[in-house]
């Protein structure tokens, strides 16, 4: 059966899955949407359809590829597809639910055609506003010695996710990755994504950063560097780097 969106959130989710450049629209819609989940501790008394204050609830957990998630759903029909017997459910605003389960990973619409995993880090960035806010940035001091090199293990999942994002951003031309350490930031060594792109750099970082925050990375901080001839690192990547993403040029049709 073909997926039929039941509400604006499901429309935004399906659009974001089809087109990574529309993920921000999904996050914006999510903040105002209701999510559904199961209650595992028997019947809960409600007052006019609402849970009384300080009501204790127990949510289910779901194992996916060796990791535990809390299953939530974008509509009641999506939840009903997940269960095979009558169970009690609750619904609440997505932001309220994320505050309730803070620190846990969440899976939206497990088993559904259009689904999404939210890591605890991504949920925190949604709650504190950093995911949708302007990307934070800092300027490198020309005197700062930065260590660059190849990671011990390739962040293949992250690179695959970012490749999907860049395919939806026609202004991105090339992207490299490296392991780097800047002693002046106080941060541990972590992943650096160097991108050659035209146009709105904030759009690139916002789209790629939101996907990176949802990916499982062995070194969880991910920085983005613009290769614009002014970074001081362009020559390093051009000489020693192999891009993990390269924009494909469209073939031209010549007619005589």
C-alpha positions as CSV (number, residue, x, y, z in Angstrom):
1,X,0.0,0.0,0.0
2,X,1.4,3.4,-1.0
3,X,2.1,5.8,1.9
4,X,-0.5,8.4,2.3
5,X,0.5,11.3,4.6
6,X,-2.1,11.8,7.4
7,X,-0.9,15.3,8.5
8,X,1.5,18.1,7.8
9,X,4.3,16.4,9.7
10,X,4.1,13.3,7.5
11,X,4.0,15.4,4.4
12,X,7.2,17.2,5.6
13,X,8.8,13.9,6.5
14,X,8.2,12.3,3.2
15,X,9.4,15.4,1.4
16,X,12.6,15.4,3.5
17,X,13.3,11.8,2.7
18,X,12.9,12.4,-1.0
19,X,14.8,15.7,-1.0
20,X,17.5,16.2,1.7
21,X,17.5,20.0,1.1
22,X,14.0,20.1,2.6
23,X,15.0,18.6,6.0
24,X,14.8,22.0,7.7
25,X,11.1,22.2,6.8
26,X,10.6,18.9,8.5
27,X,12.3,20.1,11.7
28,X,10.2,23.2,11.7
29,X,7.0,21.3,11.3
30,X,8.1,18.8,14.0
31,X,8.2,21.5,16.7
32,X,4.5,22.1,16.3
33,X,3.3,18.5,15.8
34,X,1.9,15.8,18.0
35,X,3.7,12.5,18.3
36,X,2.2,9.2,19.5
37,X,3.8,6.5,21.6
38,X,2.7,3.5,23.7
39,X,2.2,3.3,27.4
40,X,3.3,0.0,29.0
41,X,2.0,0.2,32.5
42,X,-1.7,-0.5,32.2
43,X,-4.5,2.0,32.1
44,X,-3.8,5.6,32.8
45,X,-6.6,7.8,34.2
46,X,-7.2,11.0,32.3
47,X,-9.0,14.2,33.0
48,X,-10.9,15.4,29.9
49,X,-8.4,13.4,27.7
50,X,-5.4,14.8,29.5
51,X,-2.9,13.2,31.8
52,X,-3.0,14.6,35.4
53,X,0.2,16.4,36.4
54,X,3.0,14.1,37.8
55,X,1.4,11.0,36.2
56,X,4.1,8.3,35.9
57,X,4.3,6.7,32.5
58,X,6.5,3.9,31.1
59,X,7.4,4.0,27.5
60,X,8.5,1.0,25.4
61,X,12.0,0.4,24.0
62,X,12.9,-1.1,20.6
63,X,16.2,-2.7,19.6
64,X,17.4,-1.7,16.1
65,X,20.8,-3.0,14.8
66,X,22.1,-3.5,18.4
67,X,21.0,-0.1,19.7
68,X,18.0,0.8,21.8
69,X,15.4,3.4,20.8
70,X,12.1,4.7,22.1
71,X,9.5,4.2,19.3
72,X,7.3,7.1,18.5
73,X,4.9,7.7,15.6
74,X,3.8,10.7,13.5
75,X,0.1,9.7,13.5
76,X,-2.3,7.2,15.1
77,X,-2.5,5.2,11.9
78,X,1.3,4.8,11.9
79,X,1.2,3.6,15.5
80,X,-1.7,1.1,14.7
81,X,0.4,-0.4,11.9
82,X,3.2,-1.1,14.4
83,X,1.1,-3.1,16.9
84,X,-1.0,-6.3,16.5
85,X,-3.2,-6.0,19.6
86,X,-5.1,-3.4,21.5
87,X,-2.7,-1.2,23.6
88,X,-2.9,2.1,25.4
89,X,-1.2,5.1,23.7
90,X,-0.5,8.7,24.6
91,X,0.2,11.7,22.4
92,X,1.9,15.0,23.1
93,X,3.7,17.8,21.4
94,X,7.0,16.6,20.0
95,X,9.1,19.1,22.0
96,X,7.4,18.0,25.2
97,X,8.0,14.4,24.4
98,X,11.7,15.1,23.6
99,X,12.1,16.8,26.9
100,X,10.5,13.8,28.6
101,X,12.9,11.4,27.1
102,X,16.0,13.6,27.1
103,X,19.2,11.5,26.9
104,X,17.5,8.7,24.9
105,X,17.6,7.8,21.2
106,X,14.2,7.9,19.5
107,X,13.0,6.1,16.3
108,X,10.1,7.8,14.5
109,X,7.8,5.4,12.6
110,X,9.8,2.1,13.1
111,X,8.9,-0.3,10.3
112,X,7.3,2.5,8.3
113,X,8.1,3.5,4.7
114,X,9.1,6.9,5.9
115,X,11.0,6.8,9.2
116,X,13.8,8.6,11.0
117,X,16.2,8.0,13.9
118,X,16.9,10.8,16.3
119,X,20.0,10.5,18.4
120,X,20.1,11.9,21.9
121,X,22.6,14.5,20.7
122,X,20.3,15.6,17.8
123,X,17.3,15.8,20.2
124,X,19.3,18.1,22.5
125,X,20.2,20.3,19.5
126,X,16.5,20.5,18.6
127,X,15.6,21.4,22.2
128,X,18.2,24.1,22.7
129,X,17.5,25.6,19.2
130,X,21.0,25.1,17.9
131,X,19.9,22.8,15.1
132,X,17.7,25.5,13.5
133,X,19.6,28.5,14.6
134,X,22.5,30.1,12.6
135,X,25.5,27.8,12.5
136,X,28.2,28.8,15.0
137,X,31.6,29.7,13.5
138,X,35.1,30.7,14.5
139,X,38.0,32.2,12.5
140,X,41.3,30.4,12.5
141,X,44.3,32.4,13.8
142,X,47.0,32.4,11.1
143,X,49.5,31.6,13.9
144,X,47.6,28.6,15.2
145,X,49.2,25.2,14.4
146,X,46.5,22.8,13.4
147,X,47.1,19.0,13.1
148,X,45.5,17.3,10.1
149,X,45.5,13.7,9.1
150,X,43.6,10.6,8.2
151,X,41.3,9.1,10.8
152,X,42.1,5.7,12.3
153,X,38.7,4.4,11.0
154,X,36.7,5.9,8.2
155,X,33.4,7.5,9.2
156,X,31.6,5.7,6.4
157,X,28.1,6.2,7.7
158,X,28.7,9.9,8.1
159,X,30.2,10.3,4.6
160,X,27.3,8.4,3.1
161,X,24.8,10.6,4.9
162,X,26.6,13.8,3.8
163,X,26.8,12.6,0.2
164,X,23.0,12.4,0.2
165,X,22.8,15.9,1.5
166,X,25.3,17.4,-1.0
167,X,23.5,15.7,-3.9
168,X,20.5,17.9,-2.9
169,X,22.6,21.0,-2.8
170,X,23.6,22.0,-6.3
171,X,26.0,24.7,-5.1
172,X,28.3,22.1,-3.4
173,X,31.2,21.1,-5.8
174,X,33.6,19.0,-3.7
175,X,33.9,17.7,-0.2
176,X,36.8,16.1,1.7
177,X,37.1,14.7,5.2
178,X,40.0,14.6,7.6
179,X,40.8,14.2,11.3
180,X,42.0,17.5,12.9
181,X,43.0,19.0,16.2
182,X,43.0,22.7,17.1
183,X,44.7,23.1,20.5
184,X,43.2,26.5,21.0
185,X,39.6,25.3,21.1
186,X,40.0,22.8,23.9
187,X,38.1,20.2,21.9
188,X,39.5,16.7,21.4
189,X,40.6,15.6,17.9
190,X,37.6,15.1,15.7
191,X,36.2,15.0,12.2
192,X,36.6,17.9,9.7
193,X,34.5,18.2,6.6
194,X,36.1,20.5,4.0
195,X,33.6,21.7,1.4
196,X,34.0,23.7,-1.8
197,X,30.7,25.5,-2.4
198,X,29.2,28.6,-4.0
199,X,26.3,30.7,-2.7
200,X,24.9,30.5,0.9
201,X,27.5,28.8,3.1
202,X,25.1,28.8,6.1
203,X,22.6,26.8,4.1
204,X,25.3,24.2,3.4
205,X,26.3,24.0,7.1
206,X,22.8,23.9,8.4
207,X,21.7,21.1,6.1
208,X,24.9,19.0,6.5
209,X,25.2,19.8,10.2
210,X,21.6,18.6,11.0
211,X,22.4,15.3,9.2
212,X,25.8,14.9,10.9
213,X,24.2,15.4,14.3
214,X,21.9,12.4,13.6
215,X,24.7,10.2,12.5
216,X,26.7,7.9,14.7
217,X,30.3,9.1,14.5
218,X,33.2,7.7,16.5
219,X,34.5,11.2,17.2
220,X,31.1,13.0,17.6
221,X,32.1,16.6,17.0
222,X,32.0,17.4,13.3
223,X,33.3,20.7,12.0
224,X,32.8,22.2,8.5
225,X,35.4,24.2,6.7
226,X,34.8,26.3,3.6
227,X,37.4,25.9,0.9
228,X,37.3,29.3,-0.7
229,X,40.9,30.1,-1.3
230,X,41.1,31.9,2.0
231,X,41.1,29.1,4.6
232,X,44.8,28.4,4.3
233,X,44.0,24.7,4.0
234,X,42.9,24.5,0.4
235,X,46.4,23.4,-0.8
236,X,46.5,20.6,1.8
237,X,43.3,19.0,0.6
238,X,44.0,19.5,-3.1
239,X,47.5,17.9,-2.8
240,X,46.8,15.1,-0.2
241,X,43.0,14.7,-0.1
242,X,40.7,12.5,-2.2
243,X,37.2,14.0,-2.2
244,X,34.5,11.7,-0.9
245,X,32.0,13.8,-2.9
246,X,32.3,15.4,-6.3
247,X,29.5,17.1,-8.1
248,X,28.8,15.3,-11.3
249,X,28.8,17.4,-14.4
250,X,25.8,17.0,-16.6
251,X,26.4,15.7,-20.1
252,X,25.8,18.2,-22.9
253,X,23.7,17.4,-25.9
254,X,25.1,18.8,-29.1
255,X,22.9,19.1,-32.1
256,X,24.1,20.0,-35.6
